[in-house]
């Protein structure tokens, strides 16, 4: 059977393939330590689990739910944004709960993008942005984020990309993906750059899709792009409980934007699913109401783990910033790395080092090249693992 043309150029997700390889190595007795995946290993707050258990036991909660989500969850999202981001949202018209924010990326692309449309995508950046754009029929236009520029977008380069694409009759650029705190680099947002970006988008007629799942992890000042003056005119912000509330497998996210944008995305989304299980929504509302002590407790654990990751990266002779946030550490492969990583690897120095550590030391770390060509000289290490796990990885890498 022939697959649809839209799948041309869309490969299987890197981690899907790599996890199968790791599974095969484990079956061969290698006992791989996986430090590559950003899947929180800590549980949600006990009260969140209690709400799910109690609500699930009720006989009247198992029917289809509203396509726009429970008012209880939408009100909780409104309060969460007001408390932590100082952003005012109308829960009736400016909030759309999602079955995980990843589906929101696809919904947005299918709502606004099509053949002949260019979409600005960060390099390095989350691979799903590019895949979703391609699946919509549109074309990713990659803009470079460089360490020397603190991984902030260069508006001059964005202008050049737009002009080059729109030089062909019938082609237009409609959107730009932005993600701060940035994954994979852990770069915090520069408020002045975000303001310039909103002004730029308003002038160019672009939609900004801001993916904001990491704002609470090892970060004392969570920020929303919607807090910038005039942002609601052009910004659709995706957020998630996966990282901030340790609820990755629960699949609870949100889209926040002006009413017109929410209504447009809902036209697509309402044809794709039939709402989220109500007890999940009620438990998510409980999670969003947790106070600062919750975030402090989670970050205390991540802080301890990050110290161990720094130790591991020192062993690998990598360079890194201690100012990055989020649940990963981004590091550049050192020029004088003792093992002599090969730059001819398809994913660059980072790919060579990742393979070397996997096959020689039985530790998996993510090659930065899977996030784009600007990541070829980098690796990314996840903080999702116990202290004992990191210590064992350090022991393995320390062995001659």
N, C-alpha and C positions, 0 to 999 in steps of 0.2 A: 504494500500500500504506500502510495506517495504521500509524504508529509506536505503541509501547506508551505507556500513560499515564504511566509512570514518567519519560519523557523530557520531560514538560511542565514548563516552567520551567527546563530545562537547556539552555543555549546552548552553542555551540561554544566551546572554550577560547579565551580572549582572544588568547593568543600564536599560536595556530593561525591565527586570522583575520588578525592583524596581520602575521605573517610572509608571508602571501600578498600583502598590500598592499605590503609592502616589496619583495617579489620583483617585483611589477609596476612599482614605481618604478625598481628597478634595471634592468629591461628597457627602461625609457624613458631610461636613461642617467644616472640621478641618483646612483648609487654611494653608497647609504645606509650610514652607519656605525652599526652596531647596538650600542648600549650598554644594551640592555634585558634581555637574556636571561642567566640565571645558569648558563650551560653552561661548565664549566672548559675553557679552551683549552690548558692545560698537560698534558703526557703523564703517565701513571703512572711510577713508578720503573722503570728499565730491568730490574731483576731480576724485577719482576712480569710484564713483557712476556715475558721469557725463560721463566718458568715456564709461561705460557700456550702459548707456541710449542712448547716441549719436550713438554708433556703432551698437546697436541692431536695431535702426530705419533704417539702411541702407538695401537695398533690396538684396545685394549680399553677405551677411555674414552668411547665414543660411544653407549652404551645409555642407556635411561631411568635416572634416579637416584632415590634415596630422597626421599620427600615431605618428610622432615625435614632434608634436607641431609646432606652428608658429615660424618662425625665429625671429620675434620681441620679443616674450616671452623668447626664448632661449638666445638671446643676453642680455635681461634684467637680466636674472638669472646669466649669466656670469659676468655682471657688478656688480651685487649685491654681488656675492661671492668675487670678486676682491676688492671691496670697504670695506666690513665689515669683511671678513674672511682672506683677503690677500692670496686667493687661485686662481690660474689661471686655467680656464677651457676652453676647445674648445667647442663653442656652437653647432658646427656641429656634434660632435661625443661623447662628454662627459656629455651631459645634456639630460634628458628625462622628459618632463613635465608629470605630473600625475593628474588624477582626484581625488585629495586628496592623501596624503602620505600613508593613511591606505591601499589603494589598492596596493601601492607599496610593502608593507609587504607581501601581498598575492602573488603578481607577483614574487617576489624574491624566496619565499618558493617553488612555483610551478616550477620555473626555475631550482633550484639547489638541492632540497631536495626530498627524496623518502624513501620507506621502507628500513630499514637497516641503515639509516643515523641518527646520533645523532646531535642535534643542541643545543648549550649552550644558556640558557635563564636565565635572571636575576630574582632573588627572593629576594625582591619584584621587580615587573616590570609590564609593560603594559600587561594586559591579552591577547591582540590580538596576541602578539608574540607566545605564547604557542598554541593558537587556530589555527593559520595559519600553524605552524609547524605540528601539528597533522593532519590537513586537507590535507597536502601534502603527508602524509603517513610516515613522519619521526617521531622521538621521541625527545621531549624536555628533555634536561639534565640540571637540575636547579643548578645554582651556587649562593651561598649566598652572599648578600650584607648586611653588618652589620654596625650599627651605630658606634661601637667601631673602625671600620676600615674606617670610613668616606664614607661608601657606595661605596668603590672602589673594583674592582675585585681582588681576590687573585689568582695569577698565579699558585701557588702550587696546590690550589684546582682545578683549571681548568685542570691542567696536570693530576691530579688523576682521574677526571671525564672522560677525553679523554682515558686514559689508561684502565680504567675499561670497558668502552664501546667497545673499539677496541680489547679487549682481546678475544672477540667472533669472530671467523672467518667470514669474509664477512661484518662485521660492520665497519663503519668509521664515524668520526666526520668531518663535512664540514663547519660549520659556528658558529658564536657567535653573539648574539644580544647585543648591547651596546647602552646606552641612556644617554647622558650628555649634558646640565643639566638634571639630572635624575628625572624622574617621577616614583613614587610619592614623593620622599624624598626631591626634590629641591637641591640636592647636585651638586655643580659646579664640572667641570672636573679638575683633577689634571694632568697637562701637562706631567709630568714625567711618570705618570701611563699610559697615552695614548700612549706615545712613547714606553714604555715597551710592551704594548698590541699589537701595530703594529709589533714590532719585534717578539713577541710571535706568532702572526698569520702567519707571513712569515715563521717562522721556522716549524710550525705545518701544514702548508698548509691549513689554514682556511680562510674563507671569514668573514670579520667583517661587519655586517649590523648596521650602526650607525644611530639612529633615533634622529634627531636634531631640533624639532619644538619649543623648549622653549628658545633658546639662547638669544633672545632679551628681554625677560620679566624680569624686575627688575634686569637686568644684564648689566653692563657697558662695558663688554669685551666679545662680542660674539666670539665663537670659533667653528672651523670646524675640525673634525678629519682628513680631507684631507690636512690640513696645516702641518701635521707631515711628516717628510721626509720618502719617500718610501711608504706612505699610499695608493697611487693609485694602487699599486700592489695587495692590499688585501681588500680595503674598498669600500663599496657601501653606500653612505650617502643619507638618506632621509631627506627632509626638506619640509616646509609647510608655506603657508600664513595664515593658520587658526588662529594662535595665534598672530604672530608678526604684521599682518595687519588687524586683526579683520574680517577675511573672512572665518570663519569656514564653513558656509553653502554654500559658493561658490564652494567648493571642488577644490582647486588648490594646487598642491604640485609638488615635483620634485625629481628625482633621479639623483645624480651626481656620476660619476665613470669613470674608464678607458673605452675607446671605446669598447674593447672586452666585458666587462661586460654589457655595455648599449646594444650592439647588441644582446647579449644572452637573456637579459630580454625582449627586444622588440619582440623576436620570440614568447614569450608567450603573452605579453600584446596586440600585434596586432591582436590576435585572440579573445580578450576579449572585446574590445571596438572599437569605430570608431572615436576617437579623441574628443577634447574638443571644445565647442562652441567658435567660434573665438572672439566675443566681450568680453567673460570672459577672454580670454588670453590677449587681449589688455588692459583690465582694470587691470589685474594682473601685466602686464609690467609697467603700471603707478604706481601701488602700490609699486613695488620694487624700483622705482626711487625716492621715498620720502626721504627727508633728515633727519638729526638727530632730528630735532624739532618734527617730528612725533613720534618717539620712546620715546622721553622725555615726550611728552604730555600723551601718553598711560601709561607710567610708573608712572607718577605723580598721576594718578587716582588709579593705583594698590597699590602704596605706602600708600595712605590714607586708602584704604580698608584693607590693611594688618594690620594696627594699630588696627582696629576694630576686626579683627580676633584674634590678640594677646589677646585683652581684653576678647573675648569670651572664648578662650582657658584657660585663667587664671581662669575664673569662673568655668570651668570644671576641674580645677586642673591638667592640662596636662603640660608636659615638651616639649619644642621645642627650636630649634635654630633660632635666628634672622638673620642668615647669608644665609639661603636658598633662592633660586631664583625660577622663574617660577610663574605660576598663581594659585598655591596651597600652603597651609601650612601643613606640616607633623608634627604630634605631638604624643608623647608617653603618654598613659593613666597613670596617676599618681597612685602610689601604695596606697596612702591614699585618693583616690577620695571619696568624701563624700557619693556618691550614691551607692558605693560598687558594681562595675561592676563584673559580674560573668565570671571567666576564663573558665568555661565549655561551654560557647557559641561556636557554630561551627566556628565562626570567631574570637574567642578569646576575650580579654578584649575590643578591639576596636569594635568588633561586638556587644558586650553587651552594651557598651556606646552609640553606634549609635542607636540601637533599643530603648534604654531608652530615649534618647533625642527626637527621632521621636515620640514615643507614648505618652510621658509625656509632652513634650514641643512643639511638632508639628514643629520641626526643623530637617531637614535631613542633616546629615554629613556622609561622606563615611567611612566605616570600612576599615582599612588598610589590613585586611586579604584577601580582594578580589584580592590583588596584589601578594599574595603568603604567605606562612607560616611565613616568616620573618616579616610580617606586622601585625600579630595577636594582638600585644600589642599597635597598633597605630590607629590613625584616620587621615583623610585628609579633609581639608576644602578648598573649592574653593573660589577664589577672584572674581568670576563672579557674582556680584550683587551690587546694589546701597548701599551707606552709610546708607540710611534709612532702607534698608532691614536687614543689619547687626545689626543696633541699635535695631530693633524690635526683632531679634533673641536673642540678649543680654537681652532684657527686659523679654522675655519669659523664658529664662534659669535662670534669676535672681529670678524669682518668687518662693517662697517656695512650 
